[in-house]
Amino acid sequence: MPPKLRVVAPNSAHERRFKSDISTNLANVLRTKPLVTPQEAMWKVTTEMLANNPFNPPSDGKCPINDLPNELLAYIFKVGREMEEEEGADDDDDVDYIDQHTIEYPGDSDDDGFRLAKPLKKGPVLRLGEDEEIIDDADDGDNEDWEDEESAEESDDSDGEDDDSDDEDFEVESVLPFQILASHVCRHWREVALQSHTLWTTLEFVAPARFDKLEAYIQRSEGLPLDIFIDCTIPDGETEEDHVHEYDDDDEDGDEDHECGEPTFFSRDELAKILDLVIPHVARWRLFEFSASFYPYVYAALTRLAECPAAPLLEIFQLYHYEDCEDYDIFTPAELNTRFVPFHGIAPNLTHVSLWGVHVDWEASVSYLRGLQDFELAYHAHDVRPSYKTFLEILDNCPDLETLTLCLSGPALGTPLLADSDEEWGPHAHEIPSLKDLVLCYHPPPYATALMQHLDVPNVTQLALAFDEQDYSEFVVKALAKPIRGKTKSLLAQLEHMKISGLPLDNKAVEVLLDRLAGLLTLNINCSEEAEQAIFDKMGAQKDPLEAGSSAAPAEGHASAKAYCPLLHTISTTGVDGARMKKFVEARRAAGVPLKKVLMCDRDEISAKQEKWLKDNLESLEFFEPSDSEEEIDVEIDDEEGDEDDDDQEEPPSLMNLD
C-alpha cells in the first residue's frame, strides 16, 4: 500500500495547494503515459510527492541525523528537553491564592501576552518510577539490550504491521522524559545522551519512586548544579495512615504491585530516604522545592535542612505547606513550632524565596535572606510571622528586590488592634526603590491600609489584589489613591498593569479607584462577584468629571477623558459573557478610548456572532482556560465583517491559558 500522508494540522491554504498539485501531476502522468491506469498514475504521483517525507525512513536505509557531530546531536537533545520542560512547567496543580500560584499581567512579554511573575522550573525533569523498564538500565556502560540502527529499523518494520499496537506504545512512551526516550533510540544516541550531563541535572520526586535508581542520574550530571523537587503532598481525602506499605526495590512482583496500586504519596520514612540521597550533594543545589500537605513532613524536612552545611550555589528556595487552616492567630501544632535556620544561615546566592505556611527563625535567617529578587510570604499564623523590624531588615538587604508577595502574611504587629498606629509601624514610610511588582492577598482592611501607608514603593507598576468578604473602600481611598506622607503621587497613579481577583468596594471607592488609574495599560479582573462586576461596568460607562471630585482631584493630564483608564488597551476577564463584553467594547470605542486586545475565560458564554463581532472590532480576541489547563495556543483572528445579532450560543473554539 502507498505510504501514509500525515497532516500536522488542517490548513485551508495548504489543502488547496495540495489538491492543485495532485491534479496537475496526475494530469501530467496520464498525458505522458497514456497506457497507465488512473490508479497506477495516482500511485506514481503519491510516491513522487512523498519521496522526501520526513516521517518515512530514507530509501537507502541510512539516517542523515547519524552523520551529525555528537556536539550538535547533544544540543538537539538539550533543546528537545527544554521544549518539553516549557510545555510541562504549567502542568503543576499547586494550590493557589490568585489563579494557580501565578500572577500574570497582559502586555508585558515579547508577544504582548501574559508573563509569569514566578520563576519557572529550568532544565530537564526526571520523574523517578514512571516506568521501571526504562530506568532499570541505569549504568553508563554498554548493554546488550540496546539496539543499534539496523536492528532498530528491523524492529520498526516488524512492528509496523500492527498500527493499533504502535498507537498504544506511543501513548505510553510519550509521557516519558525526553532524555530517557532519546537514550533508548539506539546505542549511538544513548552514548551521546549519557555524556550530555545537562540532561540529568533536575530530579523531581513524585510517588511512587524507585530510590535505588537516583544515584545513576546524579552521577550522570557530573557535578553540575542540581534542581531538586520533592512532592510530599497527599491526595484529597487521604491521610498519612492511608499510605500503602513500602515495596522492595528488588521485588520481582513490582509490576503486579503497580497494577494493584502503589503508594500515591510518600511516607515520612520515604522522605527520609530522599533526603539521605540528595543532602550529600547540597553544595550542588541550584534549586530546592519542597511541598507537603501536613506539617510533620515540613518539620522533618526543616530538621534535615537545618543540619545541612552551606548551600553555596542555591538560587531558588521554595517551601510549600498546603494544609487548610481555620485559625491563623496561633500556629498549630504547638509542639512543632520550632524555628529552624536552614543551611546554617549560609546561602549566598539566593535570588528567589517562597515560604507558604512554613516559618523559620527570621532573626537568624537575615544572614541568608539577602540579595533576593523575588520574596514571597504566605499563610503564616500571626505568632510565627517576622517582626516589622526584621521584615524591614530583610528588605534592606535586598537592593534588587523586584517582586514582593504577601498573602495572609507579612510583618507581625505587637498589638493587632493598633494596626493603624504609628506606635506599631513608626512615623515614616519605608522606601523599597527597586520593587516593581507587588501582590497583596487576604489581609484584614486595617492591616492592609496601615501596611501600604508605611511602605514607599515609588517604582511599582504592577499590582495584584485578592481580598474577599470585608469592605476595602478605606484601603483604596486612604492607602492606594492617596500619596503617602512626603510624596505627591499615589500608588494607583503609577500603575501600568493591575490584577483584581477580589476587591469589595462601595460605589464611591470604585470611582476613586478608577479615577486614579489614569496610566493603566492592562487589567486582569475576575468578575465572578458583584463587587468586581461593578468595577468592570463602571469602566464601560461614560465618566462624569464631578463624580470623584469631592474626594480627590482629577488625574493629571486626563481630566477631560470621557472614560476611566483612558490608556487601557488590554483587558482579561472571568465572569463576563459575550453580550457584556460587546457592550463594554462598544462603550470604550464610543468614548474615544478603544480597546486593542481582549482575553475571555472560555467558560463564559459567548455566541459565534458575538465572537465574530469582537474579532472584527478588536486587534486580538483570545480565550483562556483558567487553572486546570495551562496549555497556551495561538488564536487566529477573523477579519471578515461581523454580524451584530447576538443569538446562537456556542462554545468558544479556542483556548489561551491565562491563569
C-alpha positions in Angstrom: 0.0 0.0 0.0 1.2 3.6 -0.6 2.9 5.4 2.3 0.6 7.3 4.6 0.3 11.1 4.4 0.5 12.6 7.9 -1.1 16.0 8.3 0.0 18.0 11.3 -2.9 20.4 11.4 -5.7 21.4 8.9 -4.9 24.5 6.9 -7.2 25.6 4.1 -4.4 27.3 2.0 -2.2 24.2 2.2 -5.1 21.9 1.3 -5.9 23.9 -1.8 -2.3 23.9 -2.9 -2.1 20.2 -2.2 -5.2 19.4 -4.3 -3.9 21.6 -7.1 -0.5 19.8 -7.1 -2.1 16.4 -7.2 -4.4 17.4 -10.1 -1.6 18.9 -12.1 0.8 16.0 -11.5 -1.9 13.4 -12.2 -2.8 15.1 -15.5 0.9 15.2 -16.5 1.3 11.4 -15.8 -1.8 10.5 -17.7 -0.8 12.7 -20.6 2.8 11.4 -20.9 1.9 7.7 -20.1 -1.5 7.1 -21.7 -1.3 3.3 -21.0 -1.3 3.5 -17.2 -4.5 3.2 -15.3 -5.7 6.1 -13.1 -4.9 4.1 -10.0 -1.3 3.5 -11.2 -0.9 7.1 -12.1 -2.1 8.1 -8.6 0.3 5.7 -7.1 3.2 7.3 -9.1 2.1 10.8 -8.1 1.8 9.9 -4.4 5.2 8.2 -4.4 6.9 11.1 -6.0 5.3 13.7 -3.8 6.2 11.7 -0.6 9.8 11.0 -1.8 11.2 13.3 0.9 8.6 12.7 3.6 10.5 13.1 6.9 8.1 10.7 8.6 9.3 7.8 6.4 12.8 6.2 6.7 15.2 7.0 3.8 15.1 4.5 1.0 18.8 3.8 1.2 18.4 2.8 4.9 20.8 5.5 6.1 19.6 8.1 8.6 21.2 11.5 7.9 21.0 12.5 11.6 23.6 9.9 12.4 26.1 11.9 10.4 25.7 14.9 12.7 28.6 15.7 15.1 28.0 14.5 18.6 28.1 18.1 19.9 25.2 19.1 17.6 23.2 16.0 18.4 23.7 16.8 22.1 22.5 20.3 21.5 19.4 18.9 19.8 18.7 16.8 22.9 19.2 19.8 25.1 16.7 21.9 23.0 14.2 19.0 22.9 14.3 18.7 26.7 13.9 22.4 27.2 10.9 22.4 24.9 9.4 19.6 26.9 10.1 21.4 30.1 8.4 24.6 28.8 5.3 22.6 27.9 5.2 20.8 31.2 6.1 23.7 33.6 2.5 24.8 33.5 1.0 21.4 34.4 1.6 21.7 38.2 -1.6 21.5 40.3 -0.4 23.8 43.0 -2.9 25.2 45.5 -3.2 28.8 44.8 -4.5 32.1 46.1 -4.6 34.0 42.8 -5.2 31.7 39.9 -2.9 28.7 40.4 0.0 30.3 42.1 0.7 32.7 39.3 0.3 36.4 39.0 0.2 37.4 35.3 -0.1 40.7 33.6 -1.1 41.3 29.9 1.2 43.2 27.6 4.5 42.6 29.4 6.1 40.0 27.2 7.6 39.9 23.7 4.3 38.8 22.2 2.1 41.1 24.2 0.9 38.1 26.2 0.8 37.4 29.9 4.1 36.8 31.8 4.6 34.8 34.9 5.9 36.6 37.9 7.0 33.3 39.4 10.4 31.6 38.5 9.8 28.7 36.2 11.5 25.3 36.6 14.6 25.1 34.5 16.3 22.1 32.9 15.0 18.6 32.4 12.8 16.8 34.8 13.2 13.2 35.8 10.1 11.5 37.2 11.5 8.5 39.0 9.5 5.4 38.9 7.3 6.3 35.9 8.4 3.2 34.1 10.5 0.6 35.8 11.7 -0.9 32.4 13.1 2.5 31.3 15.1 3.2 34.4 16.3 -0.3 35.4 19.2 0.0 32.9 20.8 2.8 34.8 24.5 2.0 34.4 26.6 4.0 32.0 28.2 1.1 30.3 27.2 -0.9 27.2 24.2 -3.1 27.4 23.3 -6.0 25.2 19.6 -4.9 25.3 20.3 -1.6 23.4 19.6 -1.8 19.7 21.8 -0.4 17.0 20.5 1.4 14.0 19.9 -1.7 11.8 18.2 -3.7 14.5 16.0 -0.7 15.4 14.9 -0.4 11.8 14.1 -4.1 11.6 12.1 -3.8 14.8 10.2 -0.8 13.3 9.4 -2.8 10.2 8.0 -5.8 12.1 6.1 -3.6 14.5 4.5 -1.6 11.6 2.1 -4.5 10.8 0.0 -3.6 13.8 -1.0 0.0 13.8 -3.1 -0.2 16.9 -0.2 -1.6 18.8 2.0 1.2 17.6 -0.5 3.8 18.8 -0.7 2.2 22.2 3.0 2.1 22.5 3.3 5.7 21.5 0.8 6.8 24.1 2.8 5.0 26.8 6.2 6.3 25.7 5.1 9.9 25.0 4.8 10.6 28.8 8.4 9.6 29.5 11.0 12.3 29.9 12.7 13.3 26.7 16.2 12.4 27.7 15.2 8.8 28.6 13.4 8.4 25.2 16.5 9.8 23.4 18.7 7.4 25.3 16.6 4.4 24.1 16.6 5.1 20.4 19.9 3.4 19.6 23.4 2.8 21.0 24.8 5.9 19.5 22.1 8.2 20.8 22.4 6.5 24.2 26.1 7.3 24.4 25.5 10.9 23.4 22.7 11.3 25.9 24.7 9.9 28.8 27.5 12.2 28.0 25.2 15.2 27.8 25.4 15.9 31.5 22.9 18.8 31.5 20.1 16.4 30.6 20.3 14.8 34.1 20.5 17.8 36.4 16.9 18.1 37.5 15.2 15.5 39.7 11.6 15.5 40.6 10.4 13.2 43.3 6.7 12.2 42.8 5.4 9.0 44.4 5.9 6.2 43.7 9.7 6.5 43.3 12.4 3.8 42.9 15.1 5.3 45.1 17.8 2.8 44.0 17.8 4.5 40.6 18.6 8.0 41.7 22.4 7.7 42.1 22.8 6.9 38.4 21.2 10.2 37.4 23.2 12.2 40.0 26.4 10.5 38.6 25.4 11.4 35.0 25.1 15.1 36.0 28.9 15.0 36.5 29.0 17.6 39.3 26.7 20.2 37.6 24.2 22.2 39.7 21.1 20.2 40.6 17.4 21.2 40.7 15.6 19.2 43.4 11.8 18.9 43.5 10.2 16.9 46.3 6.4 16.4 46.3 5.1 15.1 49.6 1.5 16.2 49.1 -1.2 13.7 49.9 -4.3 13.3 47.7 -7.5 14.8 48.9 -9.5 12.5 51.2 -6.4 10.6 52.3 -4.3 10.8 55.4 -0.8 9.6 56.3 -2.3 6.4 57.7 -3.6 5.5 54.2 -0.1 5.0 52.9 0.4 1.7 51.2 3.1 -0.5 52.7 6.6 0.1 51.2 7.7 -2.1 48.4 11.1 -3.7 48.0 13.1 -2.3 45.1 14.3 -5.8 44.3 10.8 -7.3 44.4 10.2 -9.3 41.2 6.5 -8.7 41.5 6.9 -4.9 41.4 4.9 -4.6 38.2 2.0 -6.5 39.8 2.1 -4.2 42.8 1.9 -1.3 40.4 -1.2 -2.7 38.8 -2.8 -3.2 42.1 -1.8 0.3 43.2 1.5 1.5 44.5 1.7 4.4 47.1 0.2 7.6 45.8 2.3 9.7 48.2 5.5 9.4 50.2 5.6 8.3 53.8 7.9 10.1 56.2 10.3 7.2 56.1 10.5 7.6 52.3 11.0 11.3 52.7 14.0 10.5 54.9 15.4 8.2 52.2 15.0 11.0 49.6 16.8 13.5 51.9 19.6 10.9 52.6 20.2 10.8 48.8 20.2 14.4 48.0 21.6 16.2 51.1 25.2 14.9 50.5 25.0 17.0 47.3 23.7 20.1 48.9 26.8 22.0 47.7 25.5 21.5 44.1 21.9 22.5 44.7 20.7 25.3 42.4 17.0 24.9 43.2 15.3 23.2 46.1 11.5 23.0 46.1 9.6 21.0 48.8 5.8 20.7 49.1 3.7 18.9 51.7 0.1 18.6 52.8 0.8 18.1 56.5 3.3 20.0 58.8 5.0 16.9 60.2 6.5 16.4 56.8 7.6 20.0 56.7 9.1 19.7 60.2 11.0 16.6 59.1 12.4 18.4 56.1 13.3 21.6 58.1 15.1 19.5 60.7 17.4 18.0 58.0 17.9 21.3 56.2 19.0 22.9 59.5 21.7 20.2 59.7 22.9 20.9 56.2 26.2 22.7 55.6 26.2 25.8 53.4 24.4 25.8 50.1 26.8 28.0 48.1 25.0 27.6 44.7 21.4 27.7 45.8 19.4 30.3 43.9 15.8 29.3 44.4 14.4 28.1 47.7 10.7 27.2 47.9 8.8 25.5 50.8 5.1 25.0 50.4 2.7 23.7 53.1 -0.8 23.3 51.7 -2.8 22.2 54.8 -6.0 24.2 55.2 -6.2 26.1 58.5 -9.2 27.8 60.0 -7.3 29.8 62.6 -4.3 32.0 61.7 -3.8 33.5 65.1 -1.8 30.8 66.8 0.4 28.2 65.0 -0.6 24.6 65.5 0.5 22.0 66.3 2.4 23.9 69.1 4.9 21.0 69.6 6.2 21.6 66.0 6.7 25.3 66.4 10.5 25.1 66.2 12.2 28.0 64.3 14.9 26.5 62.2 17.8 28.1 60.3 18.4 26.2 57.0 21.9 25.7 55.8 23.4 27.2 59.0 22.3 30.5 57.5 24.8 30.3 54.6 23.2 30.5 51.1 24.9 33.5 49.5 23.4 33.2 46.0 19.7 33.1 46.8 17.5 35.2 44.5 14.0 33.6 44.9 12.5 32.6 48.2 8.9 31.4 48.7 7.6 30.3 52.1 4.0 29.1 52.2 2.8 28.2 55.7 6.4 27.5 56.6 8.2 29.7 59.1 11.9 29.9 60.0 14.0 31.7 62.6 13.5 35.1 61.0 16.1 37.0 63.0 18.8 34.4 62.4 17.7 34.0 58.7 18.6 37.6 57.9 22.1 36.3 57.1 20.9 34.4 54.1 17.6 36.2 53.1 19.6 38.9 51.3 20.1 39.8 47.7 16.7 38.5 46.8 14.8 39.4 43.6 11.6 37.6 44.4 10.3 37.2 48.0 7.1 35.5 48.9 5.5 35.0 52.3 2.1 33.3 52.5 -0.3 31.8 55.1 1.6 32.4 58.3 -0.1 32.4 61.7 0.3 35.7 63.5 2.7 34.3 66.2 5.2 33.0 63.7 5.5 36.0 61.3 8.6 38.1 61.3 8.6 41.3 63.3 8.3 44.5 61.4 11.9 45.4 62.3 13.2 42.1 61.0 11.0 42.3 57.9 12.4 45.8 57.0 15.9 44.5 57.7 15.4 41.7 55.1 14.0 44.2 52.6 17.0 46.5 53.2 19.3 43.6 52.4 17.7 43.0 49.1 18.5 46.1 46.9 17.5 44.3 43.7 14.1 43.1 45.0 11.6 43.3 42.2 8.7 41.1 43.3 7.1 41.0 46.8 4.2 38.8 47.6 2.4 39.0 50.9 -0.6 36.6 51.1 -2.1 36.3 54.6 1.3 37.0 55.9 3.7 39.9 56.4 5.3 41.7 59.3 3.7 40.9 62.6 2.2 43.5 64.9 2.7 43.5 68.7 -0.8 44.8 69.1 -3.1 43.8 66.2 -5.7 46.3 67.4 -3.3 49.1 66.7 -2.8 48.2 63.1 -3.2 51.8 62.0 -1.0 53.3 64.8 2.4 54.9 64.2 3.4 53.3 67.5 3.5 49.9 65.8 4.8 51.0 62.4 6.9 54.1 63.1 6.3 57.6 61.9 7.8 57.3 58.4 7.2 55.1 55.4 10.0 52.7 54.5 11.2 53.0 50.9 11.7 50.0 48.6 13.0 51.7 45.4 13.7 48.5 43.4 10.3 47.0 43.8 8.2 46.7 40.6 5.7 44.0 41.2 3.5 43.9 44.4 1.0 41.2 45.4 -1.4 41.6 48.4 -3.9 38.9 49.4 -6.4 38.3 52.2 -5.2 40.9 54.7 -7.8 42.5 57.0 -8.6 46.0 55.8 -7.0 47.8 58.7 -3.7 45.9 58.4 -3.6 46.3 54.6 -4.3 50.0 54.9 -1.6 50.6 57.5 0.9 48.4 55.7 0.6 50.4 52.4 0.7 53.7 54.3 4.1 52.7 55.7 5.7 51.2 52.6 7.0 53.6 50.0 7.1 51.8 46.6 7.8 54.6 44.1 8.6 52.3 41.2 5.8 49.7 41.4 4.0 49.5 38.1 2.3 46.1 38.6 -0.2 45.4 41.4 -2.3 42.3 42.1 -5.0 42.3 44.8 -7.1 39.4 46.1 -9.5 40.2 49.0 -12.9 39.0 49.9 -15.9 39.5 52.2 -14.9 42.7 54.0 -15.2 46.3 52.7 -11.9 47.6 51.4 -13.1 51.0 50.5 -10.9 52.7 53.1 -7.9 50.7 52.0 -8.3 52.0 48.4 -9.1 55.6 49.3 -6.5 56.1 52.1 -3.7 53.8 51.1 -3.8 53.4 47.3 -5.4 56.5 46.0 -3.7 58.9 48.4 0.0 59.7 48.3 2.0 58.6 51.4 3.5 61.3 53.6 6.0 63.4 51.8 5.1 62.2 48.3 3.0 63.7 45.6 2.0 60.7 43.5 -0.2 57.8 44.7 0.4 54.1 44.1 -2.6 53.9 41.7 -1.4 56.8 39.6 1.9 55.0 38.8 0.4 51.6 37.9 0.5 50.2 34.3 -0.7 46.7 35.0 -3.2 45.5 37.6 -4.9 42.3 38.5 -8.1 42.2 40.6 -9.2 38.8 41.9 -11.3 40.2 44.7 -11.8 43.8 45.9 -15.1 44.6 47.6 -15.7 48.4 47.4 -18.6 50.8 47.8 -19.6 53.0 44.8 -17.5 56.0 45.9 -14.4 53.9 46.3 -14.9 52.4 42.8 -14.9 55.9 41.3 -11.8 56.9 43.2 -10.0 53.7 42.2 -10.7 54.1 38.5 -10.1 57.9 38.5 -6.6 57.3 39.8 -5.8 54.6 37.3 -5.2 57.1 34.6 -2.0 55.4 33.4 -3.3 51.8 33.4 -2.4 49.9 30.3 -3.7 46.4 31.1 -6.2 44.9 33.5 -6.9 41.3 34.6 -10.2 41.2 36.5 -12.3 38.4 37.9 -16.0 39.5 37.8 -17.5 36.4 39.4 -18.7 38.6 42.3 -20.9 41.7 42.3 -18.2 44.0 43.7 -15.9 43.3 40.8 -18.7 43.4 38.3 -19.4 47.0 39.4 -15.7 47.9 38.7 -16.0 46.4 35.2 -19.3 48.1 34.4 -18.0 51.5 35.6 -15.1 51.3 33.2 -17.5 50.9 30.4 -19.6 53.8 31.3 -19.2 57.5 30.4 -17.2 59.3 33.1 -18.8 62.2 35.0 -15.9 64.6 35.8 -17.7 65.6 39.0 -18.1 62.0 40.4 -14.7 61.8 42.1 -14.2 65.5 42.6 -15.1 65.7 46.3 -12.6 63.0 47.4 -9.7 63.7 45.1 -8.5 65.9 42.2 -8.8 64.6 38.7 -5.9 62.6 37.4 -3.2 64.7 35.9 -3.3 65.1 32.2 -6.5 63.1 31.8 -9.2 65.3 33.3 -11.0 65.7 30.0 -11.2 61.9 29.3 -14.7 60.6 28.7 -14.0 57.2 30.2 -11.9 55.9 33.1 -8.5 54.4 32.4 -8.1 56.2 29.1 -4.8 54.4 28.2 -6.2 50.9 28.8 -5.6 48.7 25.7 -5.8 45.2 27.0 -8.3 43.5 29.4 -8.6 39.9 30.6 -11.9 38.9 32.2 -13.5 36.0 34.0 -17.2 36.1 34.6 -18.1 38.3 31.7 -20.2 36.9 28.9 -20.2 37.8 25.2 -23.1 40.3 25.4 -21.5 42.3 28.3 -18.1 42.3 26.6 -19.6 43.5 23.3 -21.3 46.4 25.2 -18.0 47.2 27.0 -16.0 47.3 23.8 -18.6 49.5 22.1 -18.7 51.9 25.1 -14.9 52.3 25.2 -14.8 52.9 21.4 -17.7 55.5 21.7 -15.7 57.3 24.4 -12.7 57.6 22.2 -10.6 55.1 24.2 -10.9 51.8 22.2 -9.5 48.5 23.4 -7.0 46.6 21.3 -6.9 43.2 22.9 -9.5 41.2 24.9 -8.9 37.8 26.7 -12.0 36.0 27.9 -12.5 32.9 30.1 -13.6 30.1 27.8 -16.3 29.1 30.4 -18.1 32.4 29.9 -21.0 32.2 27.4 -20.4 33.8 24.0 -22.2 33.2 20.8 -20.5 32.7 17.4 -21.8 36.0 16.2 -20.7 37.9 19.3 -17.3 36.3 18.9 -17.1 37.3 15.3 -18.2 40.9 16.1 -15.5 41.2 18.8 -12.8 39.8 16.4 -13.9 42.4 13.8 -13.7 45.3 16.3 -10.5 44.3 18.1 -6.9 43.7 17.1 -7.0 40.5 19.1 -9.6 38.3 20.8 -8.3 35.2 22.7 -9.8 32.7 25.1 -8.1 31.0 28.0 -9.0 28.1 30.2 -8.5 29.0 33.9 -6.5 27.0 36.4 -6.9 23.4 35.3 -5.3 23.7 31.9 -2.4 25.9 31.2 -1.6 24.9 27.6 -1.2 28.0 25.5 -2.1 28.1 21.8 -2.5 30.9 19.3 -5.8 32.2 18.2 -6.4 33.2 14.6 -8.2 36.5 14.0 -11.1 36.5 11.6 -11.1 39.7 9.5 -14.4 39.2 7.9 -17.3 41.5 8.6 -19.3 40.7 11.7 -23.0 40.3 12.4 -24.4 42.2 15.4 -27.1 39.6 16.0 -26.3 38.0 19.4 -28.2 34.7 19.1 -27.0 31.1 18.8 -24.7 30.4 21.8 -21.8 28.1 21.2 -18.6 27.0 22.9 -15.5 29.2 22.3 -13.4 27.4 19.6 -10.0 28.3 21.0 -8.3 28.4 24.4 -5.5 30.5 25.6 -4.1 30.0 29.1 -4.1 32.9 31.4 -4.1 31.5 34.9 
